[in-house]
Amino acid sequence: QVLELVNSKLPVVTIDHVFNNRAAVVSDNVRGMEELVRYVYAKGHRRIAFIHGEQTAVTENRLTGFYRACDALELEIPDAYIREGVYHDPDRCAELTRELLQLPEPPTCILMPDDFSSIGGGNAIRRMGLRLPEDVSAAAYDGIQLASVMSPPLTTYRQDTAAIGATAAAKLIELIEKPRTALVDRILIPGKLVEGGSVRAI
């Protein structure tokens, strides 16, 4: 049904997914991951792991941002530090967190796929008898309210969902009312890093 819609003649704006010849409003995932990596690096971390979500355009952009920041900081990231998880799946995140922490040289900081999944990661850390952030640090992505009430509060990159929604609505109205002059483009919406207490300075 989605493909039928985007291939029709109806005005369409997509959010966080890009179709050819359709307007899209996208969270700036490349920049978001770059900021997260630079923040963690500034805290002294050099062994940084990344549990990402399933293969989507969002994931590809976050991986690009992750590797761009690491390259700029001249960080060598072992392949074993990069794990494919599932968005919004705490159990899978817990499993992958355990695997990372059982490596001969475990990471000092783990970037989780999203705030909700990070609950599983935090639980796995505690079940292994480790403390967050004293023994291992963690950060995530999304900036949902849950992140601020976790213990410790989660460091995360907050997506500007209000701006994404408002921009998409405005773009759709423009496509409807001014079809001959409206640009069919991709609009990137930046977010904001929210510092919690889950990343320790080392």
N, C-alpha and C positions, 0 to 999 in steps of 0.2 A: 504493500500500500504506500509506503514511503517513496519507493522508487517510482511508482505510478504518479505520485504527486509531483516529485521533482522533475519528472519528464513531461509533465503537462504544461499547459500555457498559463496556469494560475500563478500569481505572484507568490514567491516562497523565500523565506529567510531561515537558514538553519543555524543551530547553536552547537558549538563545539564539534561540528562535523562539516567537512567541506565536500560539496558536490560540484562537478564542473558546470560552469555557466549558471551558478546560483549564488546569491548573496549569502554570506556567512558571518556570524559574530562569534569570535573565538577567544577564549581566555588565553593570555599570553603565557603558555606553558613553558616555552623555551626560556624566557626571561625569569619566570618563577623559579625554575630549577637552578638556573645560574645563581640567583640570589641566595637560595637555600645552601648551595654548595659553598659559596663565598662566605656566608655567615658561619657555617660549621668550621671551615678552614681558619677563619679569623679567631675562632675559639681554641685553635691549636690542634685540631684533628687532621690527621693525614691518612689514616686507614678508614676510609668512608665507604660503606656498602649501600647499595640501592636495591630495594625490593620494589619492582615496578608492577603495574597492572598488566592485564592481557594486551595482546598486540592490537592497538587501535591508533588512529592519528594522534590522539591525545598522548598516548604512551610514547610514540615515536618522537614527538616534540619534546617531551620531558627527558627522554634519553639523550636527545641532541643537546639540550640545555645542560644536562649533567656532564656529558663528555666535553662540551665546549669549555665549561668552567674548569674542569679538571685539566684540560690541555693548557689553558691560559695560566693556571697555577702550577703547571709542570708536575702534576700528580699522576703517578702510575697506579692505575686501579686494576688489581688482578681480576681475571674473568670470573673467578669464584665469588667475588663480591657482588656480582650482578645476578639477581634472581628474578625470575618471572613469577609473579603472584596473580591474584585476582582482586579487582577493586571491591571494596566493601565486604571482604571475607576475613574476619578476625582469625578463624581457625587456620586458614592457609598461611596467613601472615605469621602466626605463632610457630607453625611448622618450619617456615623458612628462616625465621629469627633463630630458632634452635640450631638449625644447620649452620648458619653463619657463625654463631658463637662457639660451635664445636670445631671450627677450623683450627689448624695448628697456630696460625697467627690471626686471631679474630679481629674484626673491625672495632674501632673505639666508638664509632657512631654509625647508626643505621637509619637511612631515609626510608620511611614506610610509604606504601602506595597512597594512602589517604588516612584521614583522622580516625574514621571508624575502624579500619583494619588495624590501626596502631594499638587498639585495645588488646588484641590478640598478641601483638609483639611485646607489649609491656607485661602481659601476664606470663609469657614465655620467659622473659628476663627474670622475673621474680621467682618463677618455679625452679629456675636453675640456681637459685640462691644468690642471685646478683641484684644489685640495686640500680635504680634509674634515678638520676644520671651518674651517681658516684662511680659505678663500675662500667657502665656502657650508656652512651647517650643515644637519643632518638629524636627525629623530627619527621613531620608529615606534610600533607598537602590538603587543602580545601578551606580550612578556617571555619569549620562549623562550630556552633556554640559549645558542643560537647568538649571540644579541645580545651576550653578555658576552665572547665570544672574537673578535669582529670587531675590525678595526683601523681607526679607534679603536673602543673599546667603544661600542655604540649606546645612546643615551638612548631609553628606551621606556616604555610603560605596561604593566605586567605584570598580566595577568588572573589572578585567583585560581582556577585550574582545580581545585585540591584542594577548595576551599570550594564551588565550583559543583557538583562531582560528589557531595560528601557531602550537600549540601543537597537535591539532586535525589533521591538515594537515600532520605533520611529522609522527604521529602515523599511519595514513592511508597509507602513502607511505611505512612505515616499514612493515605493514601487507601485502601489495601487493608484495614488493620486497623480504621480508624474512619471508614468512609465517611459516616456521618451527621453527624459533627462536624468533619471536615477541611474547611478552607477551600480553595476552588479560586481561588488567587490568583497574582499575579506577584511573585516575590521577586528583588530587585536585590542583586547581590553586588559590592561595591566591589573595585577592584584597588589597585595601588600604582605610583607613578612611580619608575622606576629611572634614576638619573643616570649616564650614561656620559661619553664624551669627544667626542661628535659634535655638540654645540651649543656654539659659541664665544660668549663674552661680547663684545658690541660697544658 
